Amino acid sequence: MKIVHLLVSRIFRTNPKLSIYKSLNFFFVFICFGVFSESNGQVKHTVEDPDITFSIEIPENWRVEDDGYTFAMVPPQGGREYLDFTYYETNETNLEKAFEFTVLAFNGPEAMDTEIIDQGSDTVNNVPARWALLSLKTDGVLYHRLTYLLIKDGQYYIFQGTAEPANMEFYRPIFEKTVRSLETTSN
């Protein structure tokens, strides 16, 4: 979890434009509470807040670390790989505009020491999504980060799967399966 704190603190410390994003993101994550249930060996994590209820499947044997700011899933063997998840309320409905602002602006070369390796479109439970694969360096360590963004029911959902480059091929399908397990309902 230390790496999550390092990445988050570095991003927000080096880019003051993120303060409103940070405030909204952390506020909504903080007021949420999670409920766990077992299903076919997978753990389903459900979050309920006044406006939305959603759930995602936690990869088998992965642990959840939720410090009130970041909800992260970590593989059982530990290491530097993890998948974090945030969501926050938005009035934005244009996915391309949101992707450019939220993913590329906050993670792109102008914001921090990154390179956009690839990007594309996908769907998550019939909801259009955009993704980007980034290469970034934090404290001298090179990582690849797969970021997914989708908008549904007035919420941004952002998943970021981070792994060392040599391990991304192994972790990417796990990250994508978890992202695609997202189920949402409006309250």
N, C-alpha and C positions, 0 to 999 in steps of 0.2 A: 504494500500500500504506500510505502515511502515514495516509490516512483510516481504514483498518482499525485501525491502532494507536491512533489518536485515539479512535475509537468504543469499542474494547475497553477502553482504559485509563480512559476516562470512566465507562463502565458500572461497572467493578470498583472504581474509586476512590470513586464516589458511592454505592455500595450494598455495604456490607461483608457482607451476607447471602449474597453470591454467592461467597464464598471457597471453599466446598466444591464448588460447581458449577465454578468456575474450576480448582480443583485436579484434579478428576476429568476435566474436559474436556481440559485441557492435557496431563495424564498420558497419556490414551489417544491423543490426536493425536501426542504426542511419540514413543510407542513404535511407532507405525505406520511403514510404509514404503510408498512408492507404486511401481507398475510401470505404464509407459505402453505402449499398443498402438494402432495405427492401424486404423480400420474406417470405410469409406465417407466419408472426408474428416474424420471426427470422431476425436478422440483420446479413448480410454477410459482413465480413471485407476482403477487397482485398488489397494485398500488391504487388507493382510493383517495380522492380529494373531492372538494365540493362540486367541481365541474366535470370530472372525467374519472373513469376507472379503466385501468389497463393491466395486462399481465404479459409476462415473458417467461419462457422456459430457461432455467438456469442449466448450463451444461452439466452432465452427470459428474458428481464428485467435486465440482467447483464450489468455492465458498464465496459468499457475498460479504462485501465490506461496504458499509454505509456509514459515513461519518457525519451525515447531515448536510454535506456539501456535494459529495460525489457518490453515486451508487456504482460500485465496481464489482465485477466477477473475476475471480482469480483461479487459475488451474490448480489442481491438488498438489502438484510438485513444486509450486511456487515459481520462482524465476521472474523475469522481467515482462512477461506477457500478461495482459489483462484486457478486459472489455469493460468500458464504462458507458454509462447511460445517463442522459439528462433529458428533461423536457421542460417546456415553459409555454405559457400562454402567448398567443400572437393574434394579430388581426391580419397578418400577411396570408394571402391565398396563392400567390404566384410562386411555385416551387423553384423555378429558375432564378428568380430574384433572390429568394431566401437562400438558395444554395450558394449563389455568388457572394452574398453578404456574410452568411453565417459560417460556411465551410471554407470557402476560398479566401475571404478577407481575413478571417481569424487564424487561419492555418497556412496561408500562402507565404511566399517569399518576402513580401513587404512586412508581414507581421512578425515573423520569426525565421530562423534559419531552416527553411524547408524547401523541398522540391516536389512539385506535383508530378507523380509518375504516370498516373492514369486516372480517368474519371468516366462515369457513364450513368445510365439510367437503369432502374429496376422497378419492381413492384413488391410491396410488402402487404400481404392479405388484400390484394386488389387496390391498394393505395399507391399512386406513383411515388417513387423515391429517387433520390440522386445520391451517388457515392463518389468518393475520391480516394485514391491510394496515394499517400504522401510519404516522403522520406524526410525525417527530421533528426536533428542532433540535439541531445539534452545532456548537459554535464559531460560532454565528450563521448557519449554513447550514441551510436546510430540506431534509429528505430524506423520501422515502417508502420504507418497508421492508416487503417481502413475506416473511413468516416461515412456513415449513412445519415441522410436527413430525409424526413418526410413530414408532411403537414396533414393533420386530420382533426376534425372537431375543434378547430381553433387552438391547436397545440403543435409546437415544434417537437419532434422526437429526434434526438441526436444520439447515435451510437458511435463509439470510437474504439476499435479494436487495435491494440498496439502490441507489436512483437519485434524482436530483433529480426533483421532482414533474412537471415538463414532459417528462421522458424516461421515466417509468415505463410509459406506454402502449406504448412501443417495446420496452422491456426485459422487461416482465412475461412475454410468451410465451417468451422465451429462458430466463428464470429457471425457468418452469414446465416447459418441455421438459427442462431439465437435471435438475430434481428428479424428474421422472417416469422418467428413465433409470436411476434407482437400482436395482441388482440386488444382492441379498444372499444369502449362504449361511452356515450355521453350520458351524464346523470341528469 
